[in-house]
């Protein structure tokens, strides 16, 4: 399979004080795949995503997106190129209602980086609103459209954040533990939604602890431990790998 | 909007029972109304607390007086120039101050405003006339006016194409400008630009990760609100052609913050309510003296009258700050969204009391309020 690399992380080193959070990490995400990254707590999974979206700048090494070097670029520039991220703790606009929450990313898509037009009211943005309503409906949030986002349950906040990312039609979607802290039913619903998105062929990176989610969604799995990828392969290969078992359980065994 | 305009323009009538129907205070209501509306665009929408808006007010005033001195006594060029000048100042100040957020932003703006104040007070005396304040003089050139007529006897007064801009006509001119300013702020609040500003207030990081460069948005909001302050300063000078450095002092910035918070941050009408309350206290409450109090309590027996006067006199006259302070503490503690929230609650209580049978209509009111947010 000679498919195109969407995201290419090369020799990335990121240290916090004396701690090497990412230790010369190499990773390739291929177009159209769902790539899961698993690993014990503190392995550097979230740091990796932070480097990818421009929240952190790597000490050395580079990140390329669709052949363009995005190392050290500002978060909004990277987002404009088509990378969206769902955070571990939902990052939403708590003071606004759900429709507004989804309208804003939709506007980013429609207007570009900066627009100032106080004369044209929100109610004249029907095209954008249509798109926002469609995605809200996809996430089963239509009934709560005018509720304040901050007052929602955690599961709904996550789904809202997913909606905010999807309305931008990103080329690469990064999901940081999309089901953490969710009830069983919510988890299943999220898996259904993610499967639906998978059918659209969008490239995704999922960080996840829940192996059910990983095995039901992922095409590729990378195992991260102490800042480096120690193994990579299909979910089936990873399930049988001794190395992976050791990475997860080794610390507890010794 | 029509109701709003009618309410503003009829202020001389409905303010008279409160003893505030004279032009001087009415002008202050609407001019500081412009100031607070502008301040609310920054503070209410983006949550950035500026401690330096008085600087723009001062810049506006100085520019307007200079325009009266050099160009014309007509207020049109004066106001346009003061808006422009304060806009330029706001770009410079915003560019620096917006590098930081939160308390650091506030400190930077405070420093900038105090710098302007001190410069106006000392170094820039040739431009600002220092302590005395900038005044009109008979010998001023007034180029545009001279082209049409010879200099008259005595000091000319500010006009709008022949209409004097002091007294009631000054109030009406300012009121019309205030209504326009309010209309523009309404448009900004309801536009997608306004929504993005609210989103920045709510979660600026999220905005960045969605692909928005937040800086131009903040700077635009800052400049707009600075221009509003400049407009207010220009109007102050237009109704009374005098500009002093004290207009730039930090207490003046503090006052507009008080007004906005007291009335209701981020609401459309709140800041205006705040202006009326504070300016009313400042002008009316502070003028109440012992004699007024004695006549107020005249019906009570003498000993009670004296005690009541002794107690109340702490809260009026010089003590008006105490009353305002208590009111402010009450509002912040119990009505975090300002007096306007109090009005809303009161309205709901009343409509709930009268409309138990017509519960449906109250519900409609409720959802209407939600949509308004």
Contacts between the chains, C-beta under 8 A, distances in Angstrom:
chain1	res1	chain2	res2	distance
A	53	B	209	6.2
A	55	B	209	7.9
A	74	B	208	7.5
A	74	B	213	7.4
A	75	B	208	4.3
A	75	B	209	5.4
A	76	B	207	7.9
A	76	B	208	5.0
A	76	B	209	7.7
A	76	B	210	7.8
A	76	B	211	5.2
A	76	B	212	5.7
A	76	B	213	4.7
A	76	B	214	7.7
A	79	B	208	7.4
A	79	B	209	5.7
A	79	B	210	6.0
A	79	B	211	3.6
A	80	B	211	4.5
A	84	B	209	7.6
A	84	B	210	7.8
A	85	B	209	6.1
A	91	B	203	6.1
A	91	B	205	6.4
A	91	B	206	4.5
A	91	B	209	7.1
A	92	B	203	6.8
A	92	B	206	6.7
A	93	B	198	7.6
A	93	B	199	4.9
A	93	B	202	4.0
A	93	B	203	5.3
A	93	B	206	6.5
A	94	B	202	5.8
A	94	B	203	7.0
A	95	B	198	6.9
A	95	B	201	7.0
A	95	B	202	4.3
A	96	B	195	7.7
A	96	B	198	6.2
A	96	B	199	6.5
A	96	B	202	6.0
A	97	B	370	7.9
A	97	B	373	7.3
A	100	B	195	6.0
A	100	B	198	7.8
A	100	B	199	7.6
A	103	B	192	7.8
A	103	B	195	6.8
A	104	B	195	6.5
A	104	B	196	6.4
A	104	B	199	5.0
A	104	B	207	7.6
A	104	B	210	6.7
A	105	B	210	4.6
A	105	B	211	7.8
A	107	B	192	5.5
A	107	B	195	7.7
A	107	B	196	7.1
A	108	B	210	5.0
A	108	B	211	4.5
A	108	B	212	5.7
A	109	B	211	7.9
A	111	B	192	7.4
A	113	B	211	7.0
A	113	B	212	6.8
A	113	B	213	5.2
A	113	B	216	8.0
A	114	B	212	7.7
A	114	B	213	6.1
A	114	B	216	4.6
A	114	B	217	6.8
A	115	B	192	7.4
A	115	B	193	7.1
A	116	B	193	5.5
A	116	B	216	7.9
A	116	B	217	7.9
A	116	B	220	5.4
A	117	B	191	6.4
A	117	B	192	7.2
A	117	B	193	6.3
A	118	B	184	7.0
A	118	B	187	4.9
A	118	B	188	4.4
A	118	B	191	4.6
A	118	B	193	5.5
A	118	B	194	7.2
A	119	B	187	6.1
A	119	B	191	7.2
A	120	B	191	6.3
A	120	B	192	7.2
A	121	B	187	7.1
A	121	B	190	4.9
A	121	B	191	5.6
A	121	B	192	7.9
A	122	B	190	6.1
A	122	B	191	6.4
A	122	B	192	5.4
A	122	B	195	6.0
A	123	B	190	7.7
A	125	B	192	6.1
A	146	B	367	7.9
A	146	B	370	5.9
A	146	B	371	6.8
A	148	B	373	7.9
A	164	B	210	7.0
A	168	B	210	7.0
A	168	B	211	7.2
